[in-house]
């Protein structure tokens, strides 16, 4: 479904800022099951899909964001995970963006600490705890993974706790080697 959707767009020109384009790709990555149905983040098609109880797939939203610097990684949105906050769904992206979903529209959300520093860099996982908190996994630090800083601090990831009701955020765990996904276990603990 998503791959067919992407062929309706022209493909980007490599190394050139190409707004309005989309790779012809589909890579369902994140899944969130709810009482209403299942949501799937497709990191290849840059979509959020909704699958109802009868198995019908609907593209709920498309994020066509492109980085003005086509050499950054990634240079498109790449949604990787979905989590439920206090009153909305949130989609985390490998681009470091966070989207608050309103039906078939979304609003970008800035996740910053008390000093105003942006805390999301390359999100690969997210989960909610049912109390309005969402835990985001940053696989690695800011920048492009193919040209990391000499000290290799780029390769160290972290977990960010974000309260969707208050907007407060902080780094919960740091110094992690390429963390990818997270989940709340039956014991109430967070596992990464």
C-alpha positions, 0 to 999 in steps of 0.5 A, a space after each residue: 500500500 505505502 510503496 504504491 503511494 510513494 510512486 505518485 511522487 517524483 524521486 529526489 535528486 541525490 545531493 540536491 535539496 528536493 522538496 515535494 519528492 519522495 523515495 519510492 520505498 516502503 519500510 514499516 518500522 513502528 507499530 502501536 496497537 490500540 482499542 481503535 485499531 493498529 497504527 504503523 509508522 513507515 520509515 520508507 514511505 514517511 507515512 503513518 498508517 491506520 489499520 482497522 479491525 477488518 484489516 483495511 489500511 488507510 494512510 493517516 498522514 504523510 510527512 514530506 519534510 526535507 532537510 534543506 541540506 541534502 547531505 544531512 542524514 537523514 534528509 527526510 522525516 523517516 518516522 520510526 515509532 508511535 506512542 500514545 501521550 496524554 491525549 494524542 498520538 506522537 510519532 518519533 522520527 529518525 530526523 529528530 522531529 516529533 509530530 503530535 497527530 491530530 486526525 490526518 494532520 500533525 503539529 511538529 513538537 519541540 522537545 527541549 530540556 530546561 535550558 532550551 536544548 533540543 533533546 531529540 536527535 535520531 529517534 529509533 524507538 518510543 513508548 508511552 507509560 499510560 501516565 502521559 510520559 513518552 520515552 524516546 530512544 536516540 540511537 546516536 547524537 546530533 550530526 551525520 553518522 558518516 562524518 562523526 566528530 573525532 571523539 566518537 561521542 556521536 555514537 553514544 545514544 540516550 533515552 529522553 523522557 517527555 511528559 506530553 501534558 506538561 511539555 517537560 523533558 529530560 535525559 533519563 539515561 545516557 552513554 548507551 551504545 546504539 540503543 534502538 527500541 524501548 518498551 514498558 514491561 509488565 513490571 512497569 520498568 522501562 527496557 531499552 
